[in-house]
Amino acid sequence: MSKRRKSRETAPKTKVRDIFVARPFEGLADEPEWVALRELVPAASAPLTLKPELVEEFSEFGARPITLSTVLPMAWPAMARADGQIFIGLQRHVQSGDVSRDLAVAILNALGTAPGNTVAVPALPGEGPRLQDLLVDGPLEITMHEGFEYWLDAEQIQDANVKASLERANASIYPTVRLAAAKSAYWCRVAPDKSHVRWVLSDPEDDALDALARLSAAGELLLGEDTKFAGMFRAHGLLVPVWDVPGGPEGADFEEPLAAFAKRYADTLAITEPLDAAGRRAKQGLIGRQLTLR
């Protein structure tokens, strides 16, 4: 073995340090919607706009529209379609402790990948730009989808193997409706006789938890008859209350009950006094019924 080869093979590798960020989407205008698309919604997309200096920097392959997708084929982090369009996947198998950094690296690597080629994205990206550094921030223009056909260009959708794979992916989608009564709230039918309403709250976790505890102590936590407060997720630094609701009604039927609850929640959130004994007991009960998602 040559000295040069031996030196190269025995040289210490630089260890990439992972950094955990509990609230990775903080600072983005639609932070709760980013969390919802990441954790709750099966099939949705939204266009993203890069800052002008990045558009100029990555102009080698021409204008390349970027679309945020809840998930991509095989949970890829990014896809550079042959027509030049770039897709970024929120729900993926491999991730670091900072989801914002992961998505930023996926965008940058996709921009540097020729259309139609595979996008390589490292499992641990290390320090560097985050979503907040790359995007022209603003509300997400979310489109809900009943299937994943939006992944494909006109040529791909004619391929028999691709069609078969697409049918399998579409079979995994449960009906989901974006509710208008509250921002970042979604109804989904998980079984013929069971549905959920889930709402990503934009408020600081402690404040939101206190408000929910006051409502629980007052018996005002439900969305009406035959509904049940199932518990909460803690997702990317935000609280996500979940209600079990009957499976028969459609999502639109819960707009009015959710609007009424949203008003009760907003009014209760404004209360600043410490919780009373009943509120403290209710808070402990809620904490015991929450699940942390990462």
N, C-alpha and C positions, 0 to 999 in steps of 0.2 A: 504494500500500500504506500502511495506517495505521501510525503510529508504534507503537501498541500491538501490532499484528500483527507488525511487523518485529522488535520487541523480543522477542516470544515465540518467533519462529522462529530468531533468532540467539542466544538464550540458551544458554550451555553446558549440555550434558546431564551429569548426575551419572553418573560411571562406577562400575558395580558391580564391586567387587573380589572376585575368586574366590580362595578359600582351599583348598589341598589338604590333606586329612586322610588319612593313610595307613591308619589303622585306625578307620574311621568308627563301627563298632559296638562299640568298646571300652567296657566299663562295663555293657553289657546282659548279663543273666543267660545268655542263649542266643546269645552272639556267634557261635559257629561255625555255628549253624543259620541265622542271618540271612545269613551269607556263603554257605552252601550253597543257600538258596532264591534268593539273588541270582544265583549263578553256575552252579549245577549242575542244579537241579531244574526240569523243564519245566512241571509243573502241580501246584500245591499251594496251600493256603490256611491261614490261622490267624487267629483273632479277636484284636483288640487292645483293650486297656482304657485309656481316657483317665484322667488324674488328675481327681479330683472337681471341682476348681476350673474346669477346662476344660469339663467337662460342663455346669456351671452357666452359664459364660460363653456357650456356644454352644447355648442352649436354644430359640432362635427357632423352629426347625423340629421340635421335639420330640426324643424319644430316637432316636439314629441309630447303630445298630451299625456298627462299623468292622472290616473284614476285610482282612488283608494277603493279597495274591495275588502269585504269582511273576510273572505277566504279565497285562495287560489287553488288550482289543481294540485293535489298531493301536499297541500298546505305550504306551497312554495312561498318564500318571502317576497319574491318579485318576479315579473315576467316581462320580457321585451318582445312584443308581438312583431311579426314580419312587416306589418303595415306601419310600424314606427311607434305605435301606442305603448305606453308603459303602464303596468298594473302593479300596485303595491298591496301585499296581503297583510291584514291585521292579525288574523288568527293563524299562528304558525307553530310548528313543533319545537323548534330550537329558538331560544331567546336568552338575552342577558338580563341583568338586573334593572336595566333602563330601557323600557319599551320605546321611548321617544328616540333614543340613540340608535336602537335597532332599525327603526323605520327610516331614519335619516340615512343610515349607511345603505339600506336597500335602495332608496331613491338615487343616491349618488352613484352606486355601482350599476344600477340599471341605465342611468344616463350615459355611463361610459361603455355600455355594451351595445354592440351593433344590433340593429333590428333582426329578430329571428333567432338570435343566439341565447344560450343559457346564461342567466345572471348568477354570478358567484357572490355569495354573501357570507361573511365569517360568522361563526357562532358567537364569539365574543369580540365585538368591534373595538373595544378600548375607548379611550377618550376622544372627543371630537365633536363636530357639529351635531345638533339635535333638530328635531322637527321645527322647533320654535325659531331656529336660525335659518331655515331653508324656505319656509312658506310665507306667502302673503296671507296673513291671518284673516279669518272672517268666518261667518256661519257656514257650516257644511250644507251643500245642496244635495241632500240624500235622496236616492232613488231606491225604493224597495223592489225586489225581484222575486218572482215565483220560481225561477229556475236560473241556472248558471250559464245560459246561452251568451250572456254579455261578455264572458271570458274570450269568446272565439271570434275570429274574423271570418269572412264569407267563405274562404277556401277551406279552413279547418272544419267548419260545421258540416261539410259534405263528406268527410272521412268516416267510414263505417265504424272503425275502432274508437274514434273520438266520440261519435254519437253514443256508442254503448257505454263509454265511461261517463259521459254527460248524464245519461239516464240514471246511472247508479248514484251519481252525486245529487241529482234532483230529488231522488227518492228519500234522501236524508233531511230534506227541508221540511220543517213544520210551519204551518200557516202563521204568519206574523204580520201585525198591523202597527204602524206608527201612529200613536194617538195624538190628537191635537189639543187635548185638555190640559196637558202639561208637557213641557219640553223634556225630551229624552225619556219619554214613557212609551212602553210597548206592550201590546197584548199578544199572546201566542197560545195556540191550541196544541197541547202536548199529548192529548189522548181524546178519543171521541167524547168522553164524559168529563174532561178536565181541561181547564185553561188557566193561564197565569196573567196577571198584570204586574209589570215590573217598571219601576221608576228610578232612574239614576238622579239622585239629589245633588244639586250644585253647591250646596252650602257646606261649610267646614264640618267635619265629621262629628265633633263634640256637640256643636249647636244643633245639628240635625237629629242626633240621638236624643238630646234633651227634649226637643219638640215632639218626637215620636213617643217618648216616655210619657209626657204630659197627656198626649192624646190617648194613649193606651190606658192610663189611670182614669181618664174621663169616659172611657168606653166609646171613643170616637175614632178608632183606628180602622174600622172596616169600610168596605165600599158598598155596603147595602146588605140586604137579606141573602142568605145562602153563600156568603163570601167568608173567607177566613184569612187572617193575617198569617202567612206561612213562615215569615222570618225575614232575614236580611242578608245580603252579600256585602262584604267590604271589598270593593274593587278599585284598585289603583288610587287609593286615598279618598274614595267617595263611598257613601252609603247607598245601597240599592234595596229598598223595601220590596217585598214580593207578596202578592195576594193570590190565594187559590180562589178561582171563580168558576161557576158552572160551565160545562163544556158546550151547552146548547147555544147560548147567545153568541153573536158575532162581536168583534172588537168594538164596533161603533156603539154598541149598547152600553159600553162602560165609559163613554166620554163624559156623560153627565155625572155619574157617581165619582169619577176621578176629579172632575172640575170642582165638585163640592168638597172633596177631601183636600185638594190642593189649596183651597181657600182656608180651610180649617188649619192646615199645616202652616201656611204663611202667617196667619193671625197668631198662632201659637209660637212660631219662631221669633216673633217680636217680643215675647216675654223674657225678661232678663233676670227675674228673681231666681234664687236657688230653688231646686226641686224640693217639694215637700216629701213627707214620708211615703205617701202613696206613689209619687213620681219616682222616688229612688227605688222602691220595690219593682215598679214597672220597668225601670231602666235595667236593673239586674236581670229581669226576665228576658228583655230584648237582647241583651248581650249574650245570654245563654242560647239564643236562637239565631246567631249570626255565623256566617261562613266566610272566611277570607279567601279571595281569588287573587292569583298573581299571574 
